Amino acid sequence: MYKVKVFVTLRESVLDPQGKAVTHSLNALNYKEVTDVRIGKYMELTVEKSERNIDEVINEICTSLLANPVIEDYRYEVEECVAQ
């Protein structure tokens, strides 16, 4: 069994209006130290072991469903865990 943590973010070249709105709101609340916010997605997947390579499986999942490869980047962390 694997526990996979997937992080999806907009590419640096893509504008992030939601992040800009949060940055503006934080500055309005007097958190002047915050200069930029980028909004993303975080997902946890539990994946059973199979004959396929775990990296191959996760890359397929990310590029076909979890991330839009045109405007988003993704990274992931894989932990082996004990089945429950």
TIVO-2410 file (N, C-alpha, C; in nm, 3 decimals):
# residues 84
REC num residu      c1      c2      c3 atome chaine
REC   1      M   0.084  -0.118   0.000     N      A
REC   1      M   0.000   0.000   0.000    CA      A
REC   1      M   0.088   0.124   0.000     C      A
REC   2      Y   0.043   0.224  -0.071     N      A
REC   2      Y   0.114   0.352  -0.074    CA      A
REC   2      Y   0.018   0.463  -0.036     C      A
REC   3      K   0.072   0.562   0.032     N      A
REC   3      K   0.000   0.687   0.055    CA      A
REC   3      K   0.073   0.790  -0.030     C      A
REC   4      V  -0.001   0.854  -0.121     N      A
REC   4      V   0.059   0.950  -0.213    CA      A
REC   4      V  -0.001   1.088  -0.187     C      A
REC   5      K   0.086   1.185  -0.165     N      A
REC   5      K   0.045   1.324  -0.146    CA      A
REC   5      K   0.075   1.398  -0.276     C      A
REC   6      V  -0.030   1.455  -0.337     N      A
REC   6      V  -0.017   1.525  -0.464    CA      A
REC   6      V  -0.041   1.674  -0.442     C      A
REC   7      F   0.049   1.755  -0.493     N      A
REC   7      F   0.041   1.901  -0.486    CA      A
REC   7      F   0.030   1.955  -0.628     C      A
REC   8      V  -0.077   2.029  -0.656     N      A
REC   8      V  -0.098   2.086  -0.789    CA      A
REC   8      V  -0.100   2.238  -0.775     C      A
REC   9      T  -0.019   2.306  -0.857     N      A
REC   9      T  -0.014   2.452  -0.853    CA      A
REC   9      T  -0.018   2.507  -0.995     C      A
REC  10      L  -0.063   2.631  -1.006     N      A
REC  10      L  -0.059   2.698  -1.135    CA      A
REC  10      L   0.086   2.722  -1.175     C      A
REC  11      R   0.114   2.713  -1.302     N      A
REC  11      R   0.249   2.745  -1.349    CA      A
REC  11      R   0.279   2.890  -1.319     C      A
REC  12      E   0.407   2.920  -1.302     N      A
REC  12      E   0.448   3.057  -1.269    CA      A
REC  12      E   0.402   3.156  -1.376     C      A
REC  13      S   0.393   3.111  -1.501     N      A
REC  13      S   0.357   3.201  -1.611    CA      A
REC  13      S   0.206   3.229  -1.617     C      A
REC  14      V   0.127   3.158  -1.535     N      A
REC  14      V  -0.019   3.173  -1.536    CA      A
REC  14      V  -0.060   3.268  -1.423     C      A
REC  15      L  -0.143   3.366  -1.457     N      A
REC  15      L  -0.193   3.458  -1.355    CA      A
REC  15      L  -0.281   3.383  -1.255     C      A
REC  16      D  -0.275   3.426  -1.130     N      A
REC  16      D  -0.352   3.362  -1.023    CA      A
REC  16      D  -0.440   3.468  -0.956     C      A
REC  17      P  -0.558   3.498  -1.013     N      A
REC  17      P  -0.642   3.603  -0.955    CA      A
REC  17      P  -0.688   3.572  -0.813     C      A
REC  18      Q  -0.711   3.447  -0.782     N      A
REC  18      Q  -0.751   3.410  -0.645    CA      A
REC  18      Q  -0.636   3.438  -0.548     C      A
REC  19      G  -0.516   3.404  -0.588     N      A
REC  19      G  -0.399   3.432  -0.505    CA      A
REC  19      G  -0.379   3.582  -0.484     C      A
REC  20      K  -0.400   3.660  -0.591     N      A
REC  20      K  -0.388   3.806  -0.580    CA      A
REC  20      K  -0.492   3.862  -0.484     C      A
REC  21      A  -0.615   3.808  -0.489     N      A
REC  21      A  -0.720   3.854  -0.398    CA      A
REC  21      A  -0.685   3.824  -0.253     C      A
REC  22      V  -0.628   3.707  -0.227     N      A
REC  22      V  -0.588   3.670  -0.091    CA      A
REC  22      V  -0.473   3.760  -0.045     C      A
REC  23      T  -0.378   3.784  -0.134     N      A
REC  23      T  -0.267   3.874  -0.101    CA      A
REC  23      T  -0.319   4.012  -0.062     C      A
REC  24      H  -0.410   4.064  -0.142     N      A
REC  24      H  -0.470   4.196  -0.115    CA      A
REC  24      H  -0.542   4.196   0.020     C      A
REC  25      S  -0.619   4.091   0.046     N      A
REC  25      S  -0.694   4.083   0.173    CA      A
REC  25      S  -0.600   4.075   0.293     C      A
REC  26      L  -0.495   3.997   0.282     N      A
REC  26      L  -0.398   3.987   0.392    CA      A
REC  26      L  -0.330   4.121   0.417     C      A
REC  27      N  -0.294   4.191   0.309     N      A
REC  27      N  -0.234   4.324   0.325    CA      A
REC  27      N  -0.333   4.420   0.390     C      A
REC  28      A  -0.462   4.412   0.353     N      A
REC  28      A  -0.564   4.497   0.412    CA      A
REC  28      A  -0.583   4.468   0.562     C      A
REC  29      L  -0.555   4.344   0.601     N      A
REC  29      L  -0.563   4.305   0.742    CA      A
REC  29      L  -0.432   4.336   0.816     C      A
REC  30      N  -0.345   4.412   0.751     N      A
REC  30      N  -0.219   4.459   0.808    CA      A
REC  30      N  -0.111   4.350   0.814     C      A
REC  31      Y  -0.120   4.248   0.730     N      A
REC  31      Y  -0.011   4.150   0.715    CA      A
REC  31      Y   0.074   4.193   0.596     C      A
REC  32      K   0.145   4.302   0.615     N      A
REC  32      K   0.222   4.364   0.507    CA      A
REC  32      K   0.342   4.278   0.465     C      A
REC  33      E   0.380   4.181   0.550     N      A
REC  33      E   0.493   4.094   0.518    CA      A
REC  33      E   0.462   4.001   0.400     C      A
REC  34      V   0.334   3.974   0.378     N      A
REC  34      V   0.294   3.882   0.271    CA      A
REC  34      V   0.297   3.958   0.139     C      A
REC  35      T   0.383   3.913   0.048     N      A
REC  35      T   0.397   3.983  -0.079    CA      A
REC  35      T   0.334   3.907  -0.196     C      A
REC  36      D   0.309   3.776  -0.180     N      A
REC  36      D   0.250   3.700  -0.290    CA      A
REC  36      D   0.188   3.572  -0.234     C      A
REC  37      V   0.074   3.533  -0.291     N      A
REC  37      V   0.007   3.409  -0.255    CA      A
REC  37      V  -0.025   3.336  -0.385     C      A
REC  38      R   0.004   3.207  -0.391     N      A
REC  38      R  -0.034   3.124  -0.504    CA      A
REC  38      R  -0.126   3.015  -0.448     C      A
REC  39      I  -0.243   3.000  -0.508     N      A
REC  39      I  -0.342   2.902  -0.463    CA      A
REC  39      I  -0.321   2.773  -0.540     C      A
REC  40      G  -0.332   2.660  -0.470     N      A
REC  40      G  -0.316   2.530  -0.534    CA      A
REC  40      G  -0.411   2.428  -0.475     C      A
REC  41      K  -0.387   2.303  -0.510     N      A
REC  41      K  -0.469   2.192  -0.461    CA      A
REC  41      K  -0.377   2.089  -0.397     C      A
REC  42      Y  -0.431   2.023  -0.294     N      A
REC  42      Y  -0.359   1.915  -0.225    CA      A
REC  42      Y  -0.451   1.795  -0.217     C      A
REC  43      M  -0.402   1.679  -0.255     N      A
REC  43      M  -0.481   1.556  -0.250    CA      A
REC  43      M  -0.399   1.443  -0.190     C      A
REC  44      E  -0.466   1.353  -0.120     N      A
REC  44      E  -0.402   1.232  -0.069    CA      A
REC  44      E  -0.468   1.112  -0.134     C      A
REC  45      L  -0.389   1.023  -0.189     N      A
REC  45      L  -0.440   0.903  -0.253    CA      A
REC  45      L  -0.384   0.782  -0.179     C      A
REC  46      T  -0.465   0.681  -0.160     N      A
REC  46      T  -0.418   0.552  -0.110    CA      A
REC  46      T  -0.421   0.458  -0.228     C      A
REC  47      V  -0.306   0.400  -0.259     N      A
REC  47      V  -0.290   0.320  -0.381    CA      A
REC  47      V  -0.237   0.183  -0.342     C      A
REC  48      E  -0.303   0.080  -0.392     N      A
REC  48      E  -0.255  -0.057  -0.366    CA      A
REC  48      E  -0.137  -0.087  -0.457     C      A
REC  49      K  -0.048  -0.173  -0.408     N      A
REC  49      K   0.065  -0.217  -0.490    CA      A
REC  49      K   0.014  -0.301  -0.606     C      A
REC  50      S   0.082  -0.289  -0.719     N      A
REC  50      S   0.049  -0.371  -0.835    CA      A
REC  50      S   0.178  -0.399  -0.911     C      A
REC  51      E   0.166  -0.464  -1.025     N      A
REC  51      E   0.284  -0.493  -1.107    CA      A
REC  51      E   0.340  -0.365  -1.168     C      A
REC  52      R   0.254  -0.262  -1.182     N      A
REC  52      R   0.297  -0.137  -1.243    CA      A
REC  52      R   0.380  -0.054  -1.146     C      A
REC  53      N   0.470   0.022  -1.200     N      A
REC  53      N   0.554   0.112  -1.122    CA      A
REC  53      N   0.467   0.224  -1.064     C      A
REC  54      I   0.483   0.254  -0.936     N      A
REC  54      I   0.399   0.353  -0.869    CA      A
REC  54      I   0.415   0.492  -0.932     C      A
REC  55      D   0.537   0.527  -0.972     N      A
REC  55      D   0.558   0.658  -1.035    CA      A
REC  55      D   0.484   0.667  -1.168     C      A
REC  56      E   0.485   0.560  -1.244     N      A
REC  56      E   0.412   0.557  -1.372    CA      A
REC  56      E   0.263   0.577  -1.349     C      A
REC  57      V   0.209   0.506  -1.250     N      A
REC  57      V   0.066   0.516  -1.220    CA      A
REC  57      V   0.029   0.658  -1.177     C      A
REC  58      I   0.106   0.716  -1.087     N      A
REC  58      I   0.074   0.849  -1.034    CA      A
REC  58      I   0.089   0.956  -1.143     C      A
REC  59      N   0.192   0.945  -1.225     N      A
REC  59      N   0.206   1.041  -1.335    CA      A
REC  59      N   0.088   1.034  -1.431     C      A
REC  60      E   0.040   0.914  -1.462     N      A
REC  60      E  -0.078   0.900  -1.548    CA      A
REC  60      E  -0.201   0.963  -1.484     C      A
REC  61      I  -0.221   0.938  -1.355     N      A
REC  61      I  -0.336   0.993  -1.283    CA      A
REC  61      I  -0.330   1.146  -1.284     C      A
REC  62      C  -0.213   1.200  -1.256     N      A
REC  62      C  -0.200   1.346  -1.249    CA      A
REC  62      C  -0.222   1.411  -1.385     C      A
REC  63      T  -0.163   1.357  -1.490     N      A
REC  63      T  -0.175   1.422  -1.621    CA      A
REC  63      T  -0.311   1.400  -1.685     C      A
REC  64      S  -0.381   1.293  -1.647     N      A
REC  64      S  -0.510   1.268  -1.710    CA      A
REC  64      S  -0.629   1.323  -1.630     C      A
REC  65      L  -0.612   1.347  -1.499     N      A
REC  65      L  -0.727   1.389  -1.420    CA      A
REC  65      L  -0.698   1.499  -1.318     C      A
REC  66      L  -0.595   1.485  -1.239     N      A
REC  66      L  -0.577   1.575  -1.125    CA      A
REC  66      L  -0.519   1.711  -1.161     C      A
REC  67      A  -0.443   1.719  -1.268     N      A
REC  67      A  -0.381   1.846  -1.308    CA      A
REC  67      A  -0.405   1.871  -1.456     C      A
REC  68      N  -0.415   1.998  -1.489     N      A
REC  68      N  -0.424   2.038  -1.629    CA      A
REC  68      N  -0.281   2.072  -1.673     C      A
REC  69      P  -0.216   1.984  -1.750     N      A
REC  69      P  -0.075   2.005  -1.782    CA      A
REC  69      P  -0.046   2.132  -1.863     C      A
REC  70      V  -0.147   2.193  -1.919     N      A
REC  70      V  -0.127   2.316  -1.995    CA      A
REC  70      V  -0.100   2.434  -1.902     C      A
REC  71      I  -0.170   2.439  -1.787     N      A
REC  71      I  -0.155   2.555  -1.698    CA      A
REC  71      I  -0.110   2.520  -1.557     C      A
REC  72      E  -0.098   2.391  -1.526     N      A
REC  72      E  -0.063   2.351  -1.388    CA      A
REC  72      E   0.060   2.260  -1.387     C      A
REC  73      D   0.134   2.271  -1.279     N      A
REC  73      D   0.243   2.180  -1.248    CA      A
REC  73      D   0.200   2.094  -1.131     C      A
REC  74      Y   0.261   1.978  -1.117     N      A
REC  74      Y   0.231   1.894  -1.002    CA      A
REC  74      Y   0.359   1.828  -0.953     C      A
REC  75      R   0.354   1.792  -0.828     N      A
REC  75      R   0.460   1.711  -0.768    CA      A
REC  75      R   0.392   1.619  -0.669     C      A
REC  76      Y   0.460   1.514  -0.632     N      A
REC  76      Y   0.399   1.420  -0.539    CA      A
REC  76      Y   0.506   1.355  -0.452     C      A
REC  77      E   0.460   1.304  -0.339     N      A
REC  77      E   0.544   1.231  -0.245    CA      A
REC  77      E   0.477   1.095  -0.221     C      A
REC  78      V   0.558   0.991  -0.225     N      A
REC  78      V   0.505   0.855  -0.205    CA      A
REC  78      V   0.561   0.800  -0.075     C      A
REC  79      E   0.470   0.750   0.009     N      A
REC  79      E   0.509   0.681   0.133    CA      A
REC  79      E   0.455   0.541   0.129     C      A
REC  80      E   0.539   0.446   0.162     N      A
REC  80      E   0.488   0.309   0.173    CA      A
REC  80      E   0.424   0.297   0.310     C      A
REC  81      C   0.306   0.237   0.315     N      A
REC  81      C   0.236   0.224   0.443    CA      A
REC  81      C   0.180   0.084   0.458     C      A
REC  82      V   0.143   0.053   0.579     N      A
REC  82      V   0.087  -0.078   0.612    CA      A
REC  82      V  -0.062  -0.077   0.579     C      A
REC  83      A  -0.108  -0.182   0.515     N      A
REC  83      A  -0.252  -0.192   0.482    CA      A
REC  83      A  -0.333  -0.197   0.609     C      A
REC  84      Q  -0.450  -0.132   0.606     N      A
REC  84      Q  -0.535  -0.126   0.726    CA      A
REC  84      Q  -0.648  -0.224   0.715     C      A
***
